[in-house]
Amino acid sequence: MEENLRFKLLSAIKRAEEVEEKVDIVLKGQYLEAYELLRDSEDAGLTPAIVGPPGVGKTLLCRYYAKRTGRPFYWVTLDENTKPSHLIGAFNPAVVLDKGFSLEAFEPGPLTLAMIEGGVFVANELNRASEYVQNVFLEPLEERSYYIAHVGRVRATDEFFFIASMNPSELAGVHRLSEALRDRIHVWIALSYPDRDTELEIVRMHCRRYNLPKDVLDKVYTIVSRTRNHPELEKPASIRSTIAIAKLVAERARKTGNYDDDTIAEAAFNVLVGTLKARPGIRVEAVAKSIIMEALKHKR
């Protein structure tokens, strides 16, 4: 059994290496402007940060930038449990017992790999990391190197590019960036929820297998957009939610042949009830139902 699982794992790894990664993105409006700012920041030797709410495509844009510039892409989503070893790497205890603190025993982390391979590294949700972990980035950003005990100083290649990505400071769970780290970030790129036409283009791109009617997409967007400035919500629906509702509606309609409002309302509720975060004392189910009813009544 173990040998069979090992064979399946190796086969899956081989398939992943053989398939060229495809990055779907709508490069227009704010996304085109952000892409150009990333390019200009790198050309000027400046460190950029992309700031925006969850689900607006910050990491996807960075992945696309790495692909377009022909470089490996590394990223770590940071939180209060992230340790420096998750970024830099660590020694394998089993190998250390056999060969000591040698280079063979060291397993580099994604930041180290990006530095030596000349990759694009994204510190995702940087302002969720503790100041202790934030300090790990100071030397790579200032000196483009990092000293690892028992290994020596690792110097980044010229192609190494660091991008910070973070949520707005008003969102719960974020930490204050240390002044030392903030001083090393030079260009601040704001991403918000895209305009209606761009978001619907993104949804259509992700729903290519379906032929969703325009009026259905309009209703889905109206529902989602109403969550984004709702006074009873702390966390609204992202573009991922728009895509998820559209796909669920399409699948239901494919089986029933019906794109009626009941189908849209049911799909929207089943997505939003787990996506939205209501303010304290407010039931998210009630808010979701209210938004859906008002949006569909408005679109009739």
Helices and strands as residue ranges (DSSP letters): H 2-18, H 30-43, E 48-51, H 58-68, E 73-77, H 84-88, E 89-91, H 93-99, G 103-105, E 106-108, H 110-117, E 120-124, G 126-128, H 131-134, G 135-137, H 138-143, E 145-148, E 152-155, E 161-166, H 179-182, E 187-190, H 196-206, H 214-225, E 233-235, H 239-256, H 261-275, E 277-278, H 284-299
